[in-house]
Amino acid sequence: MDNQRIFLGIALLFVLFLIWQTWIEEQSALNRPPVAETPTTTTTGVTPALPGDQPAPPPAQDVPLVTGTPAGPVLQSTDGERIRVTTDQFEAEISTVGGDLRIARLRGYPVAIDQPDTPFTLLNDISSDFFVAQSGLVSAGDNPAPNHHARYQTTQTEYRLAEGEDELVVPLTWSEDGITVTKTYRFARDKFAVDVLHTLENNSGEPWSGSQYRQLQRIPPASDGDSKFVHTYTGGVISSPEKKYEKVTFDDMAELPLDRQIQGGWSAMIQHYFVAAQIPPAQDLNRYYTRVVGSNQYVLGMTGPLTAVADGARTEFSSQMFVGPKIQSRLEVLAPGLELTVDYGWLTIIAQPLFWLLNAIHSLIGNWGWSIVLLTVLIKAVFFKLSETSYRSMANMRKLQPRMKSIREKFAHDKQKMNQAMMDLYKKEKINPMGGCLPIVVQIPVFIALYWMLLESVELRQAPFMLWIQDLSAKDPYFVLPILMGVSMFIQQRLNPAPPDPIQAKVMMALPLVFTIFFLWFPSGLVVYWVVNNVLSIAQQYVITKRVEAGTD
């Protein structure tokens, strides 16, 4: 049995699975049922408390609706002022209406490699790409509380983190009937995590009680930026002590709204390479919820525990946001499991060590392309003996090809006798036709894990390799690597025993062309791995085949 054909067949099925997965996602988006439009009026009545002193989340009608056409101008729920914040990591805009974080541009991550001075915009309030972070207070009684419709006051509209400063504080104030709330954003140097505080002072003459809520609101992007053959998850994610990483898709939000109490945890909206997450204090019991507003706005949020504030007292509601690239070392220190937003799928247990090793190599040589090359060499070394078994089996099968052909011709009309003669030949030559299958099968999970690891790592985004490959996350602009990959597959085919069936032989000869076409749109980093792996495989297989044919192995 030709074990290399088994590997190619499984690999082809994997590529077809990726295409099928992308098609399913596209059909799901196209067939998503519309949700009834929700009125824009604000509820001012009493919000009932839940068991465990958990107040209900803000009702759906409290969520600002998007108005205007899909290609419309910047959306503002009202005519609030914009507070512009500049740090070493962000160009941000905060609205005085609700104190929403409505724009977050990531200064160290250009939107494209040919636009190095244009930062990637993760949070945005343009209707075609609406994605904002909101937070506020909700009262458990008749006392006033500033939600994300409230109008805050500010003393200045421009803030900039100066040289030598490690922190930038942006305060906004709101006051009504003796209740004063200061909403404070705290940005820090070299951090994508932002502290969000609501400090409430009660001078109303009576007790106040309520909760802080935080939510992310977005429209699903028309395109996730991936190629037609490469798809990554865009949608909601929550974490709990019971399950550290749980996807909440846009379809889930539409069909079955989330309503769950979770100790600590976090919620996030993720996309390829980037994440916006809300992180409450770990000791708080929060109610997690989802809402769908209108036909295409999705809300994922949480409300914290009920807090009582006596007259003349003050209290502080704290929370934290992460708005930035999915860098595991930065995420894992903020909350348990937050690094899992780097979604390696069901083979995370393999992909995580592979990324650790890739990162360790990069720390030594400083080039992600050469790091992939060295990682491929190390993986090949680990599986050297297993590959040797497989290649030796194929070489022995190749050596027997003339005798096997003779048997097929002799028993062409008697399949039972032909199979028996084949088995006798295998037994006489001490060859197990299945002997090379296990080594190939063992390597398949590693290959798939490596695929997801290279695809999900933001470190490879716009990372240069050499010569014309200046972005390992983008396709080869001149298709040189995919062509080299196809040529290497063709050479491997020539080293394998020819299939006895003419139709099968034609199919196998077509596989290098098929894979070349698929890989034209694959990220260059993935194709680098395939080319290097194929070249190493050819060298190993060639040496073993020559030894077997010469009778020295």
N, C-alpha and C positions, 0 to 999 in steps of 0.2 A: 504493500500500500504506500502511495506517495504522500508522506506526511506533510510536505511543504504545501501540497494542494489543500490539505485539511486546514492548515493555518490560513492560507489565502481565502479559502471559502468562508471561514469564520470571520476573518477581517472584513470581507465583502459584506457579510450579513450585518456586521456592526455598522458599517457605513450606511447601508440601507436602513438600518434602525434609526440612525440620526436623521436621515431624510424623512422617514415616516413620522418621527417625533416632531419635527418642525412642521410638517403638514398638519398633524393633529392640532398643534398649538394655533396655527393659522385658521383652521376651520372652527376651532373653539371660539376664537375672537370674532370671526365672521358671524357665527350662529348665536352669539350671546344674546339672550332675550332682553329687550329694552325694559328699564325699570320706570315705574310711574314717576312723573315729575313731582317733586316735593315743594310745597309752598315755602316762601322765603321769610315768613314772619318769625319773629323771635318769641320764644316762650318765656314768660316772666313769672309763671306760677311756681308753686312749691315742687321741688323734685323729690320724689319719694325715696326713702332710704331702703337699702337692701339688707338681707340678713348679714350679720357680722358687721353692722354699721358701715356698710359700703353704699355710698350714694349712687344713684343711677348716673350713667354718662349723659353728657349733653344730648338732648333729643336731636334727631336727624335734621329737623328744620332749623336748628341753630348753625348748621354748617353752611358757610357761604356758597352760593351757587355760582358756577361759571356762566358768564353771559358773553354774548358776542359770537362771532363766527370762529371756526377752527383756526383760521389764520389771522385772528383778530389781534388787537393791540394788547399791551400789558393790562392785566386784569386787576382791578382794585374793587374790593367790595364796597368801599366808600371813598371819599376824597381825602384820605389820610395823607400825612406827610411821610416821606421816606427818610430813614436814618441810614446813612452809608457808613459801613465799617470796613476798614482795610487793615489786615494783619499780614504776617509773613505767609499765611496759608490761605486766607480768604479775601475775596471782595464780596461783601455781603450787604443786603438791604433788609431793613426791618421796618415794617409799617407801624405807624402810630395807632392804627385801627387794629385792636387785638394784640398788638405787639408781636405779630406773626413774623417769623423768619421766612421771607418770601423769595429771596434770591441768595444763592450761595455759589460763587464761582471759585474753583480750586486753582490757585495761582501756579502751583507746581505741576499742573497737569493740563497741557495745551489741548485744545479741542481736536487738533490734527497736527501731524508732524510738520506740515508745510505752513502752519499758522502758530508759530511758537509763542507769539505775544497775545494770543486769544485764549484765555483760560476756559476749561471745560465747565459748563454750568450744570450743576446737579439739581439744585432747587431753583425753580423758575415759576413765575406766574403769568407766562404767556399761555394763552388758551390751548395751543397745539401741544404744549409740553408742560401742562400745569402740574406742579409738585411743590407743596409748601409744608412747613412745620408750624403747628399751632399749639397753643397752651393757654390755660386760663383757670379761673376758679368758678366753681358752681356752688351756690348756696343750698343748704338743706332746709332753709326756711324762707321767710319773707325778706330777710336782710339782703342788701345789694351785694353783687359780686361781679368782677370784671371777666367776662368771657371773651372769646375772640372777635366779638363785635364792639367791645368797649373802646372808647377813645382815650388813649393815653396822652400825657403831656411830656414834652422833652425840652431840655435846656439848649441842646445843640443837635444839629443834623449831620455832622461829620465827626467821625472818630477814626484815629489812626494809631496803630501800635508803633511807638517811637523806638528808635535805636536805644538799646540798653534797658528797655522795659520788657518785663516778662509777662505782663497781664494787662488786658484792656477791659474796662468795666463800662457797660452801656446801660444806664438806668432810665426807666420810664415810670411815670407816676399817674395814678388814677385815684379819684376821691369822690365819694357820694355818701351823704347822710351820716357823716362821722366815720365812715370806713375808708381808710387810705391804704392803697396797695402800691408797692414799688416792685415793678417787674424788672429784673436785672439779668442781663446777658454778661457772662464772664468768659472772654476769649483769652487763650494762653498761647505763648510763643511755641512754635513747632508742635502744635496739637490740633487735631481735628475734632476733639471733644470740646463741647461748649456747655458750661453750667448755666442752668436757667432757674432763677429763684423768684418766688413771689413772697414778699414780706408784707404781712397784713397787720395794720394797727387799728385796734377797735376803740373808737371814742364815740360810739353811737348811743351810749346810755343803756345798752342791753347786750346780752350774750350774742355771739355770732358763731355759726357752725357751717362747715362746708368742706369741699375737697378740691384738690388740684387735679386737673386733667391735662393730658398731652395727646396729641394725635398728628398723624401724617395723612395728608390728603393729596391724591394725585389722579390724573387721567392716564390710563395705560398708554404708553408711547406707541405711535404708529409703527415704529421700527425700533428694534433693540440694538441696531447697529451691527448685528452679526451678519455673516455671509449667508447665502441661501442654503449652504450645506452645514453650517455651524450654528447651533442654537443654544442659548443659555437662558436660565430662568429669570423672569422679571415678575415681581409680585410681592406679596406680604409674607412675613415670617414672624413667628412668636417663639418665646422660650419659657419653659417652666421647669421646676425641679424634677418633674416626672419625665419630661421630654425636652431636651435642650435645644432641639431644632425642629420646628414644625412649620411647614409651608401653609399659607392661607392664600390661595389663589384668588384672582379677581372673580372667577366663576363661583368659588366658595362664598365670597362676600355677598354675591348677588343671590345665591340660592339658599344659603343658611347662615344668617348673620351670627357672628361670634358673640358669645356672652358667657364669660368664664372668669372665675376668681382665681388668681395666681399669686403666690407669695414671691415677691421680687420679680425676677425674669426680665424680659425686654421685648420690645416689638420693633419691627423694621420693615422698610420697603427696600428691596434690593434689585439690582440690575447688573449687567455685565460690568465687572470691575469696581462698582461703586455701591455705597449703602448709606441710607439715612436711618438712624436708630434712635428710639426713645428708651432711656435707661432710668427706671425709678430707683429709689433706695431699696437695698436688698431686703430690709426687714419689713417693708410695707406689704400689706395685702391689697392688691389692685384688682379692679374689675376690667378685664380686657374686652373690647367690643369692636365690631365692624359696622359700617353703615354704607349704603349706596345712595348717592344724592343725584337726582336727575337720571340720565341714561348712561353716564360714563364717568362719574366721580366716585372714587372709592376712598373710604376713610378707615384707618386702622388706628385705634387709640386705647387709652386706659384712664381710669380714674383711681385716685389714691384713697386712703382711708379717711373717714370722717374725722374732722378736727374741730374741737370747740375752743373758742377764744373769748375769754371773759371781757367784760367792759373794762377799758383802761389797759388791757394787755396787748401783747403782740406775739406773732408767731411767724415762722418761716417755712414755706413749702419748697422743697428742693427737688431738682431733677437734673438729668444730664442728657445731652444729645451727642451723637456722633454723626458727622456729615463729611464724608470723604471717601478715599480709596479703601478697598478691602485689603489692608495690610495686616496680616495675622498678628504680628508682634504688637501692634497698637491696639488691636481689638481685644485680644485675650486678657489684657490687664484691666479692662473696663468692666466686664461682666462675664460670668461663666458661660461658655458656649458661643459668645459673640463672634469668635473667629470662624465658627461654622458657616457664617454667611459667605465665606469663600467655599462655595458649594461644589465639593468633589463627588457628590452622589453617593451611591451605596458602597463605593470602594474607598471611602475616606481613610479607612484604617491602613490602606496601602499608599494612598496618594500623599497623606501627611508626612510620612517618613521620606518619601521621594522629594517632596518640596524642601524639607529640612536639609537633605543632602545637597540639593541643587543650590539652596541659599548659602550653605557652607562653602561650596566650591566657588560661588560668585564672590564671596567675601575675600577669597584668596586671589582670584584672577581679574575680577572687576568687569567681566564681559559675559552677558547672559547667553549669547550665542555659543561661545566656547564652553561655557558651563554646561549647556545642553549636550555638547559633543562629549565632554568628559563624563557626564552622568551616563550617557549612552554606553560609553566604553566600560564603565563600572558595572552597569546592569548586565552587559554582555559577558563580563568576566564572572559575575555571580552565576549566570546560567551557562557557563562555558561547557561544563561536563554534560548537562542535560542536552544542550544543542549538539554536542559531539555524538551522543547516543543517537539522536534523530538523524544527523547527517550520515553517520555510519550505516544506519539502517537503509537510508535512501541510496547510498553508494552501493551497498550490497544488492539492492533491488535493481539498480542500474546495471550492475555486472551480470545479473542473471537475465537481462532482457532478451538476448538471443535465444536462450533455452526456453524461456517463457513463451516467446513468439512461436517457437517450434511446437510446443505443446498445444497452443491455441489452434494452430493450423491442423495438427494431427487429429484433435478432438473437436473440430469446429461444429460438428452436428451432434455432439453428445456432451452437454454441459456438465452432467454429473461426473463423467470420467475425466473431463478437463479439470474440474475443481479438485478431484482426488489426486490427479497427477501433479497439480500445483502444490497441494499440501505435502505430497511425498518429496517434492523438490525442496520445499522450505525445510522440511525435517532433515533431509539428507545434508543440506548446506548449513543447517543450524541457524536459520534465519527466521525471526519472528516478524511477519509483515506489519504487526501492530506495535512493534517495539519502540517506534519513535513517536507514537501518538501522545503518550503521557508528557514527555518533555515539552511538546508544543502546547498542550492544553494548560499546563502549569503556567506558561508564560502569558497566556491570554489575559488574565486579570491584571497582571502588571502592565501590559500594554494599554488596556483601557484606563487604568488608574493614571498612568502617565499622560494619556490623552487629556483627561479632565484636569490634571494638575497644570499642564502647560496652557490649557485653554482658559483656566480661571485665574491664573496668577497675574495680578495687576502689575507686578514688577516687570513683566515682559511687554507691557503696553508701551509702544513707541520706543522700545529698547533697541539700539543698533547692534548689528553683528559685525559685518565687514562688507566692503565693496558696495554693491547695490542694495544689500539687505540692511535697511536703516530702521525697520520696524518689524520686530519678531512677532507682533500680534496681528500684522496685516499680511495679505497674500503677497507672494513674490511678484513685483511689478512686471518682470520680464519672463516669468514662468520658467526660469532656468532650473530651480530646485525641483518642481514637479516633474519636469522632463528627465532630469537626472534620476529621480526616484523611479520613473517608469522604465528607464534603461536598466537600472540595477535590478528591477524585478524581472525584466526580460532575461538578463544574464543568469539570474537564479533559476529561471525556468529551464534554460539550456543545460544546467548542471543536474537537473532532476531526471529521473527515468521518464521516458515518453509514455503518456497514457495509451493503453491498447486500443481504446475506442476512438475512432477518427473524430466523432462529434465532440467528445470530451477533450481531445487534443486541441481542437479549434477554440473551444471555450477557454481553456487554460491559456492559450496563446493570446487571447483577447483581454485577459485580466490586466496585464500591465497597462494597456491602453485605457481600460475603464478606470483604473485607479488613478492614472495620470490626469484624466478629465476631472475626477472628483477632487483631487488634490490641487487643482489650479486655484481654487478658492479657499483652501485651508490656510491658517496662519503659518507664516514662515517657520516659526519655532517648531511646530509639529512636523513640518516636512524635513527640517534639519535632522530631527531625531530619526525619521524613517530612512533618509538617505544614508546617514552614518551607520545605522543598524544594518541596513542592507549591504553596505560595503564590507562591514566586518563579517557578516554572515557569508558573503561570497568568498572572502579570503579563507575563512574556516572551512567552509564546505569544499572549496577547491582542493585544499591540502588533504583533507580526509578522503575525498574521492580518488585523488591520485594515489594515495597510499593503499587504498583498498584494491584499486585496479592493478597496482604493481605487486600485490600480495604481501606487502610489508606491514599491514595493519589487520 
